[in-house]
């Protein structure tokens, strides 16, 4: 592959928005059949570069772009598609009400006579695309009924219908469990073996190092370098992306002398989890990990009053509680940060300020109306406390990076003054630098006495950031581990066994 000429080559790419240089003299190339990682923190210019390649943005004068050895004077979205350049964005841009076949082959939908839908062409296109991936799906099933991993496959198949030669995948595993991620990686390998070049954009460095041939690293809109993946480590990649070193170390400590804040005994919910028992003490961070179907999120939703338990009991500070809804849980001092930040954790069109106070409106009322002064005080306090980087509090939340959105989501719950904070996959879609910042916040909160449940399907996250680790398998507790008494390799072997 190293001797092959590039399929795509760019030189001297400069892009400026409102006086801010988003890309500064960047060069980039991809070879046929290569799996290439485009790495960097949020805001480093990755998405801007992809949009230049696909013709959404026009670079400044002096830029050079070649595809398949031929110069491209002016790339446009239509031209990019005709050349076989496809992008699968993080939100997938699929249609939930349409069938699998319709989502894959909709480009063929109006090729029938008189502009009518050619359903035979749609079906055939979908079948051919899935056959290339070696995947079988029910073509007649509505897309909304598929799990997220299979929706990713549908998005990839749709790209293949367009005779893709180069596919960009933007955070394709951000919402996937480890087992789903492994499945997607096999699909990517199938694409590569068929000669399709894949550019992988992901914050999960372990999978990047597993699947990529080379890596292009951007930092603050500039090219750091292009590196063969062989021999790179996660810590080295992190240093290249951020210019900083992050030293992972086990932080677990004993909390046996602290009072029990949450006690769970034989908690069960049919077909989701069974006989779950544990104690959570003041200032303790309790990690929960496990593979797909382990019941982690279902347990969290029960502790937050969203899914009532069918048997067993919950006590908070020694007092039995029963939650009919999440409002009951919030009143008892339980807060829950959802794993789905985009659709459940935050309201994207609303302002940063409105998102931050939406769970604590009763605390900023005056005479039955929202006090703008109290609201501003709460927003100012938590923006400063969590180091959220914003323009103004009135900006839409969607204008923030993933890391800063997650800080606002955490602030939203801290504003309720909780005793127990449940963090469900708090680093999904967040880059490595922002991840470190989020876990710094977690450690600070636990040191101040907040009891935290940290849920993650990535063993390193709980290993380096929890005092104890619950390993769940198929709705049951398999074991409880002390990070100080085992290696990360041992934990990963247990989880992935």
C-alpha positions in Angstrom: 0.0 0.0 0.0 2.9 2.4 0.8 4.0 2.3 -2.8 0.6 3.1 -4.3 -0.1 6.7 -5.4 -2.6 8.5 -3.2 -6.3 8.2 -4.0 -6.9 11.7 -2.4 -4.2 14.4 -1.9 -4.5 17.9 -0.6 -1.9 20.6 -0.2 -1.8 24.0 1.5 -5.4 24.0 2.7 -6.3 27.3 4.5 -9.8 28.1 5.8 -10.8 31.2 7.8 -14.1 31.9 9.5 -14.8 35.4 10.8 -11.1 36.2 11.1 -10.3 32.9 12.9 -8.1 30.5 10.9 -9.7 27.1 11.1 -7.1 25.4 8.9 -3.6 26.6 8.4 -1.6 25.2 5.5 -2.8 21.7 6.1 -1.8 18.8 3.8 -3.6 15.4 3.8 -3.6 12.2 1.7 -5.3 8.8 1.7 -4.2 5.7 -0.3 -6.6 3.2 -2.0 -7.9 0.6 0.5 -6.2 2.3 3.4 -7.8 2.8 6.8 -6.6 6.2 7.8 -7.3 7.9 11.2 -7.9 11.7 11.3 -7.1 12.6 14.9 -7.3 15.7 17.0 -9.3 17.3 19.8 -12.7 18.9 19.2 -12.1 22.2 17.3 -8.8 21.2 15.8 -10.2 21.3 12.2 -11.2 17.7 11.4 -14.8 18.5 10.4 -13.6 21.6 8.5 -11.1 19.5 6.5 -13.8 16.9 5.7 -16.1 19.6 4.4 -13.3 21.0 2.2 -12.8 17.5 0.7 -16.6 17.1 0.1 -17.0 20.6 -1.4 -19.1 22.1 1.4 -16.3 24.6 2.1 -14.1 26.3 -0.4 -10.5 26.7 0.7 -8.5 29.9 0.2 -6.4 30.6 -2.9 -3.3 28.5 -3.3 -4.9 25.2 -2.2 -4.3 22.1 -4.3 -6.5 19.0 -4.5 -6.1 15.8 -6.5 -8.3 12.8 -6.7 -7.1 9.6 -8.4 -4.1 11.4 -9.7 -6.2 14.2 -11.4 -6.4 17.8 -10.2 -9.7 19.1 -9.0 -10.1 22.8 -9.6 -13.3 23.3 -7.6 -14.8 20.6 -5.5 -18.5 20.6 -5.0 -20.8 18.2 -3.1 -22.2 16.8 -6.3 -18.7 16.3 -7.8 -17.5 14.7 -4.6 -20.4 12.2 -4.7 -19.8 11.4 -8.3 -16.1 10.7 -7.5 -17.2 8.2 -4.8 -16.4 10.3 -1.7 -19.0 9.6 1.0 -19.3 10.9 4.6 -21.1 9.1 7.4 -21.7 11.8 10.0 -22.2 11.0 13.7 -25.9 11.6 13.5 -26.1 9.2 10.5 -28.8 11.3 8.8 -31.1 8.3 8.3 -34.9 8.2 8.2 -36.5 6.3 11.2 -39.9 5.8 9.6 -38.5 4.4 6.4 -37.4 0.8 5.9 -33.9 -0.5 5.8 -34.1 -0.9 2.0 -35.5 2.6 1.5 -32.8 4.1 3.6 -30.1 2.3 1.7 -31.5 2.7 -1.8 -33.5 5.9 -1.7 -31.2 7.5 -4.4 -32.8 5.0 -6.8 -36.3 5.7 -5.5 -37.4 8.1 -8.3 -35.7 6.4 -11.2 -38.9 4.7 -12.3 -41.1 5.8 -15.2 -42.9 9.1 -14.7 -40.9 9.8 -11.5 -42.6 7.0 -9.6 -40.8 5.0 -7.0 -39.0 2.0 -8.4 -39.2 -0.3 -5.5 -37.5 -3.1 -7.3 -34.4 -0.9 -7.9 -34.5 0.1 -4.2 -34.6 -3.5 -3.0 -31.9 -4.6 -5.4 -29.6 -1.7 -4.5 -29.9 -2.5 -0.8 -29.3 -6.2 -1.3 -26.1 -5.5 -3.4 -24.8 -3.0 -0.8 -25.3 -5.4 2.2 -23.8 -8.3 0.2 -20.6 -6.3 -0.2 -20.5 -6.0 3.6 -21.3 -9.7 4.1 -24.3 -8.6 6.3 -27.9 -9.7 6.4 -30.7 -7.4 7.6 -34.4 -7.4 7.3 -34.9 -5.0 4.4 -38.5 -4.4 5.3 -38.0 -3.5 8.9 -38.5 0.2 9.9 -35.1 1.7 10.6 -36.2 3.0 14.0 -36.6 -0.6 15.3 -32.9 -1.4 14.7 -30.2 -0.9 17.4 -27.7 1.8 16.8 -25.0 -0.6 15.6 -27.2 -1.9 12.8 -28.1 1.6 11.8 -24.4 2.3 11.4 -24.3 -0.7 8.9 -27.3 0.8 7.0 -25.4 4.1 6.7 -22.3 2.4 5.4 -24.4 0.4 2.9 -26.0 3.6 1.7 -22.6 4.9 1.0 -21.7 1.8 -1.0 -24.8 2.3 -3.2 -23.1 5.5 -4.4 -20.1 3.4 -5.6 -18.0 4.7 -2.7 -14.2 4.8 -3.1 -13.5 6.9 -0.1 -15.7 6.8 3.1 -15.3 9.2 6.0 -16.7 7.9 9.3 -17.2 10.6 11.9 -17.3 9.1 15.4 -18.9 5.9 14.2 -18.5 4.1 17.6 -19.4 7.0 19.9 -22.8 5.4 20.8 -21.7 1.7 20.5 -20.7 -0.8 23.2 -17.4 -2.6 22.9 -19.0 -5.7 21.3 -20.8 -3.5 18.7 -17.6 -1.6 18.1 -15.8 -4.9 17.4 -18.5 -5.8 14.8 -18.2 -2.4 13.1 -14.4 -2.8 12.9 -14.8 -6.0 11.0 -17.1 -4.2 8.6 -14.4 -1.5 8.1 -11.8 -4.3 7.4 -14.2 -5.7 4.8 -14.4 -2.3 3.1 -10.6 -1.9 3.1 -10.1 -5.4 1.7 -12.4 -4.5 -1.2 -10.3 -1.5 -2.1 -12.5 1.2 -0.4 -10.4 3.7 1.5 -11.8 4.6 5.0 -11.0 7.7 7.0 -11.8 6.9 10.7 -12.5 9.9 13.0 -12.8 8.7 16.6 -12.0 9.7 20.2 -11.6 6.0 21.2 -7.9 5.7 20.8 -7.7 1.9 21.4 -9.9 1.2 18.4 -8.0 3.7 16.3 -4.7 2.0 17.0 -6.3 -1.4 16.3 -7.8 -0.7 12.9 -5.8 2.1 11.2 -2.7 1.9 9.0 -1.7 5.6 9.3 -2.8 8.6 11.4 -2.9 12.3 10.5 -2.9 14.5 13.6 -4.3 18.0 13.7 -3.9 20.5 16.5 -5.5 24.0 16.5 -6.0 23.9 12.7 -2.4 22.9 11.9 -0.9 19.6 10.8 1.2 18.0 13.6 2.2 15.1 11.4 1.4 11.8 9.6 2.4 8.7 11.5 2.4 5.0 10.9 0.2 3.5 13.6 2.5 0.6 14.3 4.4 1.4 17.4 2.2 4.2 18.6 0.6 4.1 22.1 -2.5 5.8 23.4 -0.4 8.1 25.6 1.8 9.1 22.6 -1.3 9.8 20.5 -2.8 11.9 23.3 0.4 13.9 23.6 0.4 14.5 19.8 -3.2 15.6 19.9 -3.0 17.9 22.9 0.7 18.8 23.3 0.3 17.6 26.9 1.0 14.4 28.9 -1.8 12.7 30.9 -0.4 10.3 33.4 -3.0 7.6 34.3 -2.8 6.3 37.8 -5.2 4.3 40.0 -6.9 6.7 42.4 -8.9 4.2 44.4 -9.1 4.7 48.1 -11.1 3.2 51.0 -14.3 4.8 52.2 -15.2 2.3 54.9 -15.2 5.0 57.5 -17.8 7.0 55.6 -21.6 6.6 56.0 -23.6 4.6 53.5 -25.5 7.0 51.3 -27.2 4.5 48.9 -28.0 0.9 49.8 -29.4 -1.4 47.1 -30.7 -4.9 48.1 -31.8 -7.7 45.8 -33.0 -5.2 43.2 -34.6 -6.8 40.2 -36.5 -5.8 37.1 -37.8 -8.6 34.8 -35.6 -9.3 31.8 -33.2 -6.5 32.6 -31.3 -7.2 35.9 -31.7 -9.5 38.9 -30.6 -9.5 42.6 -28.4 -6.4 42.5 -27.0 -5.5 45.9 -24.3 -3.0 46.8 -23.6 0.0 49.1 -22.4 3.4 48.0 -20.6 5.5 50.6 -20.2 9.3 51.0 -17.4 10.6 48.7 -17.0 7.2 46.9 -16.9 6.7 43.2 -18.4 3.3 42.3 -17.7 2.1 38.7 -20.1 -0.2 36.8 -18.9 -1.8 33.6 -19.9 -4.7 31.4 -20.7 -5.6 27.8 -23.9 -5.1 25.8 -26.9 -6.5 27.6 -25.2 -6.2 31.0 -28.1 -4.1 32.4 -26.0 -1.1 33.4 -28.2 1.6 32.0 -31.4 -0.2 33.0 -30.1 -0.3 36.6 -29.3 3.4 36.5 -32.8 4.2 35.2 -34.3 2.3 38.0 -32.2 4.1 40.6 -33.4 7.4 39.0 -37.1 6.4 39.1 -37.5 6.0 35.3 -38.0 2.2 35.4 -39.6 0.9 38.6 -38.1 -2.2 40.2 -40.2 -5.3 40.4 -38.6 -6.5 43.6 -35.9 -5.5 46.1 -35.3 -2.3 47.9 -33.5 1.0 47.8 -32.4 3.0 50.9 -31.0 6.5 50.9 -29.1 7.3 54.1 -30.8 4.5 55.9 -34.4 5.4 54.9 -36.3 3.1 52.5 -37.5 5.0 49.3 -39.7 4.1 46.4 -39.6 6.2 43.2 -42.7 6.5 41.1 -40.9 8.9 38.7 -37.6 10.7 38.2 -39.1 13.6 40.1 -39.2 11.5 43.2 -35.6 10.6 42.7 -34.5 14.2 42.2 -36.3 15.2 45.4 -34.3 12.5 47.2 -31.1 13.9 45.9 -30.4 11.5 43.0 -29.2 13.0 39.7 -28.7 11.1 36.4 -26.5 12.1 33.4 -27.9 10.2 30.4 -25.6 8.4 28.0 -27.5 10.0 25.2 -26.5 13.7 25.6 -27.8 14.8 22.2 -31.4 13.8 22.5 -32.0 13.1 26.3 -29.4 15.1 28.2 -29.7 18.5 26.6 -32.1 20.5 24.4 -29.9 21.4 21.5 -31.8 24.5 20.2 -32.1 26.1 23.6 -29.5 28.3 25.2 -26.7 27.2 27.5 -28.4 29.0 30.4 -31.8 27.4 29.8 -30.2 23.9 29.6 -28.2 24.5 32.8 -31.2 25.4 34.9 -33.9 23.1 33.4 -33.6 20.5 36.3 -33.6 23.1 39.1 -36.3 25.6 38.1 -37.9 25.4 41.5 -34.7 26.9 43.0 -34.8 30.0 40.9 -38.5 30.9 41.3 -39.7 34.1 42.9 -43.4 34.6 43.4 -44.1 31.7 41.0 -42.0 33.2 38.2 -38.4 32.6 37.2 -36.1 35.1 38.7 -33.7 36.2 36.0 -31.3 37.4 38.7 -31.3 34.0 40.4 -31.0 32.2 37.1 -28.0 34.3 36.1 -26.3 33.6 39.5 -26.8 29.9 39.1 -25.5 29.9 35.5 -22.5 32.1 36.4 -21.6 29.9 39.4 -21.6 26.6 37.6 -20.0 27.8 34.4 -17.1 29.0 36.5 -17.0 26.0 38.8 -16.8 23.5 35.9 -14.7 25.7 33.6 -17.1 25.6 30.7 -15.8 27.6 27.7 -18.7 29.6 26.2 -19.3 32.8 24.3 -22.4 34.0 26.2 -24.9 32.0 28.3 -27.6 32.9 25.7 -25.8 31.0 22.9 -27.5 27.8 21.8 -26.0 24.7 23.5 -25.3 23.2 20.1 -22.6 25.8 19.5 -20.4 24.2 22.2 -17.9 21.4 21.7 -18.8 17.9 22.9 -16.7 18.3 26.0 -18.2 21.7 27.0 -21.7 20.4 26.3 -21.0 17.5 28.7 -19.8 20.0 31.4 -23.1 21.9 31.0 -25.0 18.6 31.4 -23.1 17.8 34.6 -23.7 21.4 35.8 -27.4 21.0 35.2 -27.5 18.2 37.7 -25.1 19.7 40.2 -27.4 22.7 40.4 -30.0 20.4 42.0 -27.6 19.9 44.9 -27.7 16.0 44.7 -26.3 13.5 47.2 -25.9 10.9 44.5 -24.7 11.6 40.9 -25.1 8.8 38.3 -22.9 9.3 35.3 -23.8 7.0 32.4 -21.1 6.9 29.8 -20.1 10.6 30.5 -17.3 10.7 27.8 -19.3 9.5 24.8 -18.4 11.7 21.8 -15.8 13.6 23.9 -12.2 14.0 22.9 -9.3 12.8 25.0 -8.4 16.2 26.4 -12.0 16.9 27.4 -12.2 13.5 28.9 -9.4 14.2 31.3 -11.2 17.4 32.3 -14.4 15.6 33.0 -12.7 13.0 35.2 -10.9 15.9 37.0 -14.4 17.2 37.8 -15.5 13.7 39.0 -12.5 13.5 41.3 -13.1 17.0 42.7 -16.8 16.3 43.3 -16.1 13.0 45.1 -13.4 14.7 47.3 -16.1 17.2 48.3 -18.3 14.3 49.5 -20.6 13.7 46.5 -21.3 10.0 46.0 -20.9 9.0 42.3 -21.8 6.0 40.2 -19.7 5.9 37.1 -21.0 3.7 34.3 -18.8 2.9 31.3 -18.3 0.1 28.8 -14.6 1.1 28.6 -12.7 -0.7 31.4 -9.9 1.9 31.6 -12.4 4.6 32.5 -13.6 2.9 35.6 -10.2 1.4 36.4 -8.5 4.8 36.6 -11.4 6.8 38.1 -13.3 4.6 40.5 -12.7 3.4 44.0 -14.5 0.1 43.4 -15.8 -1.6 40.2 -18.9 -3.7 39.8 -18.7 -6.0 36.8 -22.2 -6.8 35.4 -23.0 -9.7 33.0 -26.4 -10.3 31.6 -28.2 -8.4 34.3 -26.3 -9.8 37.3 -23.2 -8.8 39.3 -20.4 -11.1 38.2 -17.8 -9.6 40.6 -16.8 -6.5 42.5 -13.1 -5.4 42.0 -10.7 -3.2 43.8 -8.5 -1.5 41.2 -5.6 -1.4 43.6 -5.5 -5.2 43.7 -5.6 -6.0 40.0 -4.1 -4.8 36.7 -6.0 -3.1 33.9 -5.2 -6.1 31.8 -6.9 -8.4 34.3 -10.0 -6.2 34.3 -10.2 -6.1 30.6 -9.7 -9.9 30.4 -12.6 -10.4 32.8 -14.9 -8.0 31.0 -14.2 -9.3 27.5 -14.1 -13.0 28.5 
